[in-house]
């Protein structure tokens, strides 16, 4: 049964990795197209946390 449980865990982690890639992929592509806006957005968020 050990092999079966390891296989199930591997499939779950693989599925989670694919889901994260599919969800985050478009956002990362957008961020790389507009790096200046990304830096400004990060700075605004940090100011909001500190204030």
N, C-alpha and C positions, 0 to 999 in steps of 0.2 A: 504493500500500500504506500510505502514511502515514495516510490517513483511516481505514482499517480498524484499524490499531493504536491510533489515538487513541480510536476507538469502543470497542475491547476494554478499554482502560484505564478509560474512563469507566464502562463497565458493571461492571467489577470494583470500582471505588471506590464506585459506587452500591450494589452488593450488600453491600459491607463496611459502609457507613453504615446500611443497613437492618438488617443483622444486629446491629450495635451497639445500634441503637434498640430492637430487639425484645428483646435480652438485658438491656439496662440499664433499659428503661422500667419494668418492675415494681419494680425495686429503687429507682429514683428516686421513684416514686409512694409506696412504703412509707416512704422517708426523709422525704418532705414531709408525710406524715401524722403522723409522730412526731419533730418536729425536736429536742425536748429529748433524746430517747434517742440521736439521731444525734450531737449535740454531746458527750454523755457517752461514746459509743462512740469518737469521734474522739480525745477526751482520753485515754481508756484506751490506745488504740493508740499515741499519741505517748509516753505514759509508758513503755510497754513498749519502745519504740525507744530511749529515753534511758537506761533502766535496764539 
